[in-house]
Amino acid sequence: MNDFLVPIATVIISAGVSWLISHHKLKYSVSLEVHKKLIEGLFIPFYEKIELKLFRRIPLEETREWIEQLKELKSYLQRNELLFYLPSRLNIELDKIANADPNSIVTKRDHRQLQKQYWEFSSQYFIALNRTRKLYVLKKHTDRYRAYHKLNPFPRLFSLSTKVNTFIITLGLISLATIVFFGLLTYFFLYFYNQ
């Protein structure tokens, strides 16, 4: 009886594994196709116009130009049928800014609200870009990339957080070295003391 069940179980398991592998490859190839459209249609053409201006402060007097650039981006994405492929949060933030009326932004409060929306848009754009880069086995843009291109609205805070991270890592390494040193010291002391 067992001689009969082993080949059947082997066939069922092999078929299941084969289906899982082919399903994963299909899902991966569809994902690559979508991300290829985003790379060729969004990230490469708008590298200088959008990506290198992410997270920047929008000067009050240049509000109209910034909104117009994002309206141009949205219309380009609509013409080329790429809005469908954008992550929903990025799409929502782009909509909020592209639908803003530059004439209605007159007070500092309105400008601050627009700035917050732009930072949220920047964050979502950056996340989508890094996901796409990861899928193509490219390194993600890191904080150093953002610092080099001045893609940070709070450079002093960014510098402080980098220093704090460095301090914490250094403190952790010193603590680890101290624990290892005293562990070895205790080991040698007990080894020689017991002899």
C-alpha positions in Angstrom: 0.0 0.0 0.0 2.8 2.4 0.9 4.6 1.6 -2.4 1.5 2.9 -4.2 1.1 6.2 -2.1 4.7 7.4 -2.4 4.7 8.0 -6.2 1.2 9.6 -6.0 2.4 11.9 -3.2 5.5 12.8 -5.2 3.5 13.7 -8.3 1.1 15.8 -6.3 3.9 17.6 -4.4 5.9 18.2 -7.7 2.8 19.6 -9.4 2.1 21.9 -6.5 5.7 23.2 -6.5 5.7 23.6 -10.3 2.5 25.6 -10.1 3.9 27.9 -7.3 7.1 28.6 -9.3 5.2 29.4 -12.5 2.7 31.6 -10.7 5.6 33.5 -9.0 7.4 34.0 -12.4 4.2 35.3 -14.0 3.5 37.7 -11.1 7.2 38.8 -11.2 7.2 39.4 -15.0 3.9 41.4 -14.8 5.4 43.5 -12.0 8.6 44.1 -14.1 6.5 45.3 -17.0 4.6 47.8 -14.9 7.8 49.1 -13.3 9.4 49.4 -16.7 6.6 51.6 -17.8 7.1 53.8 -14.7 10.9 54.0 -15.3 10.7 54.9 -18.9 7.6 57.1 -18.6 8.1 58.9 -15.3 11.3 58.4 -13.4 13.8 59.0 -16.3 12.1 61.8 -18.2 11.3 63.8 -15.0 14.6 63.1 -13.2 15.8 66.8 -13.3 12.4 68.4 -13.2 10.9 66.5 -10.3 13.3 64.1 -8.6 16.1 66.6 -8.0 13.5 69.0 -6.5 11.9 66.6 -4.1 11.6 67.6 -0.4 12.6 71.2 -1.2 11.0 74.2 0.3 8.7 76.0 -2.1 9.4 79.7 -2.1 6.1 81.7 -1.7 6.9 83.7 -4.9 7.5 80.6 -6.9 4.4 78.7 -5.9 2.8 79.2 -9.3 5.7 77.6 -11.1 5.9 74.6 -8.8 2.1 73.9 -9.2 2.4 74.3 -12.9 5.2 71.8 -13.1 3.2 69.2 -11.2 0.1 69.9 -13.4 2.4 69.3 -16.4 3.5 66.0 -14.8 -0.1 65.0 -14.2 -1.2 65.8 -17.7 1.8 63.9 -19.1 1.0 60.9 -17.0 -2.7 61.1 -18.2 -1.7 61.4 -21.9 0.6 58.5 -21.7 -1.8 56.4 -19.6 0.6 56.0 -16.7 -1.6 57.3 -13.8 -3.0 53.8 -13.5 0.4 52.4 -12.6 1.2 54.9 -9.9 0.8 53.8 -6.2 -2.5 55.3 -4.9 -0.9 57.5 -2.3 1.4 59.1 -4.8 -1.6 59.6 -7.1 -3.6 61.2 -4.4 -0.8 63.6 -3.4 -0.2 64.5 -7.0 -3.9 65.2 -7.5 -4.0 67.4 -4.4 -1.2 69.7 -5.6 -2.1 69.6 -9.3 -5.7 70.6 -8.5 -4.6 73.5 -6.3 -5.3 77.0 -7.5 -2.1 79.1 -7.3 -4.2 82.3 -6.9 -5.8 80.9 -3.7 -2.5 80.5 -2.0 -2.0 84.0 -0.5 -1.5 83.5 3.2 1.4 81.8 4.9 -1.1 79.2 6.3 -2.1 78.3 2.7 1.5 78.1 1.7 2.4 75.9 4.7 -0.5 73.5 3.8 0.8 73.3 0.2 4.3 72.7 1.5 3.1 69.8 3.6 1.3 68.3 0.6 4.5 68.7 -1.5 6.6 66.9 1.2 4.0 64.1 1.3 4.1 63.9 -2.5 7.9 63.9 -2.3 7.9 61.1 0.2 5.5 58.9 -1.8 7.5 59.6 -5.1 10.7 58.6 -3.3 9.2 55.4 -2.0 7.8 54.5 -5.4 11.2 55.2 -7.0 13.0 53.1 -4.5 10.6 50.2 -4.9 11.1 50.3 -8.7 14.9 50.5 -8.3 14.8 47.5 -5.9 12.8 45.4 -8.4 15.5 46.1 -11.0 18.2 45.2 -8.5 19.5 48.8 -8.4 20.5 50.2 -5.0 17.9 52.3 -3.3 18.6 56.0 -3.0 19.7 56.5 0.6 19.9 59.4 3.0 23.3 60.2 1.5 21.8 60.6 -1.9 19.2 62.9 -0.4 21.9 64.9 1.4 24.2 65.2 -1.6 21.4 66.5 -3.8 20.0 68.7 -1.0 16.7 66.8 -1.0 15.8 67.6 2.5 13.7 70.5 3.9 15.5 70.5 7.2 19.3 70.2 6.6 20.2 71.0 10.2 17.8 68.4 11.5 19.1 65.9 8.9 22.7 66.6 9.9 21.7 66.2 13.6 20.0 62.9 12.9 23.0 61.6 11.0 25.3 62.6 13.9 22.9 60.9 16.4 22.8 57.7 14.3 26.6 57.7 14.1 26.9 58.3 17.9 24.4 55.4 18.6 26.3 53.0 16.3 29.6 54.0 17.8 28.2 53.6 21.3 26.9 50.1 20.4 30.2 49.0 18.9 32.1 50.2 22.0 29.6 48.4 24.3 30.0 45.2 22.2 33.8 45.4 22.3 33.7 46.0 26.1 31.4 43.0 26.7 33.6 40.8 24.5 36.8 42.1 26.2 35.5 41.5 29.7 34.0 38.1 28.7 37.4 37.0 27.4 39.1 38.4 30.5 36.8 36.5 32.8 37.2 33.3 30.7 41.0 33.6 30.9 41.0 34.5 34.6 38.7 31.5 35.4 40.8 29.2 33.2 44.1 30.1 34.8 42.7 30.3 38.3 41.2 26.8 38.2 44.5 25.3 37.1 
